[in-house]
Amino acid sequence: MRTVISNTLCLRGGQASAPERLTMVFEKGQIAALLPADAVVPDQADERIDGRRLLAVPGFVNAHTHSPYNLVRGSAPMLPLELWSLHASAGSERRTAREVEVSALLGAVEMLRTGTTTVLDHIRIAPDIEGDLLDATAEAYRHAGMRAVIAPVVADKPLLETLPLDSADFGGEEVAGYAARPTLPARRQVEIVEAFAARWRDDPLVSVGIGPSGPQRCTPELLVMAEDFARRHETIAHMHVLETRAQAEMGRRLHPGGMLAYLDDLGVLSSRSNLVHANWLAKGDVERIAQRDAAVIHNPVSNVRLASGRCPLPRLLRSGIRVGLGTDGACCNDSGNMLETLKWAAILHNDEAEDPARWIQPGTALRLACEGGADAIGLGKVAGRLDAGMAADVCLLDLDTTAFVPLSDPVRQLVLSETGGAVRHVFVDGRAVLRDGRCTSVDEPSLFAEAQELSDRRRRDNQDVYAAASRLDGPIRRMRRRLLSSCEIAA
């Protein structure tokens, strides 16, 4: 398949920061050539697109989401993470393979419609990880034609051991059962991920990482096994780290130097590490991350939605740390739209007391959403830039839309004005997966109807799980009040 997009305005990424008018040629899934805008291309093209009123950008890389939450979108109230998770997790348990597939496909449609071509799915299968459900997730991305790194969540500590709860926090509530239920042994969980990786080893779009839920939720043995998996498979170990004040306190309980010192002492902090959130970094943590060449995945919208804290993004970038952007899940954002995340990343860190020259610029946010994310999740040689030899993962936006008229600064307008309505065509691996705003391989009306039916049924069937989880509401609220009043972790 040979596609020619002629005379289009391009934001290439990489060293090319200024917009350029070019003609792009896609062949065999790659960008075969970037030619002058007026270049005469031979007629042997299967498809030609007039790009004069289009803006071409690298497809966005959503470096952190959780596809099971797509079927519980809108169901979680406005609460901090530890309380929010009681609602979100209960609603996403006991899924069938079809529910998992539909949930991932629903998210893929939203992402493709808003210009995302690659996703890191930190998929949590609860109560226990199951291979057929992982396969269903991979099938969904293959069906949609989307590039995906799937990092199954692994965790082997009961919930009660993952929070800084003290005996006084319980107040007599009976929380055993849901909060103390056992998990699969660490080795068995990694074996399931190993088998999943073997089944999908040769797929051109789907690859497999591993996703320790967080250092406080995993035994040292599991963390070491996950790092070993990432090393042997040349992939990433993707984990939540220091998202909230409570997690920072758990880090202090694990190690006097905090969570990252704990990981470093275990030998599991490396260039394969994805540190998701990294909001509550301790003294010396930025230097430690830089020394180990770990990557941070910044999720600005969910951090604000859950009042989790603020990632020190400007300092990370000044320290040369690799950073990608993620939307997080569809019930803690509550969107899979990377354009929204781009804008938040660009404006959230503006500080009146800071020299405006040091603020995050729109071009920086765009770089993090493309090549920054691709590099962080192990696809830096494949995606994230418009260069000859890179995958033809491209988003084409309509310049005749309110976000771009009048056209003054394409980068600034893309990051600060565009919300997704201008996304016209999307290519992944050289194949058109979105044409005129519609997915080419998904029957969207049928998908939406089935998703609603499955969501309603799961909400009814999981009422006992909701009830069991709700018993932790009181203890967690008391824990939070104690942490805040005692200032155990300085803001």
Buried (B, 14 or more C-beta within 10 A) or exposed (E): BBBBBBBBBBBBBBEBEEBBBBBBBBBEBBBBBBBEBEBEBEEEBEEEBEBEBBBBBBBBBBBBBBBBBBBBBEBBEEBBBBBBBBBBBBBBBBBBBEBBBBBBBBBBBBBBBBBBBBBBBBBBBBBBBBBEBBBBBBBBBBBBBBBBBBBBBBBBBBBBBBBBBEEEBBEEBEBEEBBEEEBBEBEEBBBBBBEBBEBBEEEEBBBBBBBBBBBBBBBBBBBBBBBBBBEEBEBBBBBBBBBBBBBBBBBBEBBEBBBBBBBBEBEBBBEBBBBBBBBBBBEEBBEBBBEBBBBBBBBBBBBBBBEBBBBBBBEBBEEEBBBBBBBBBBBBBBBBBBBBBBBBBBBBBEEEEEEEEEBBBBBBBBBBBBBBBBBBBBBBEBBBBBBEEBBBBBBBBBBEBEBBEEEEEBBBBBBBBBEBBBBBBBBBBBBBBBEEBEBBBBEEEEBBEBBEEBBEEBBEEBEEBBEBBEBBBBBBBBBBEBBEEEEBBEE
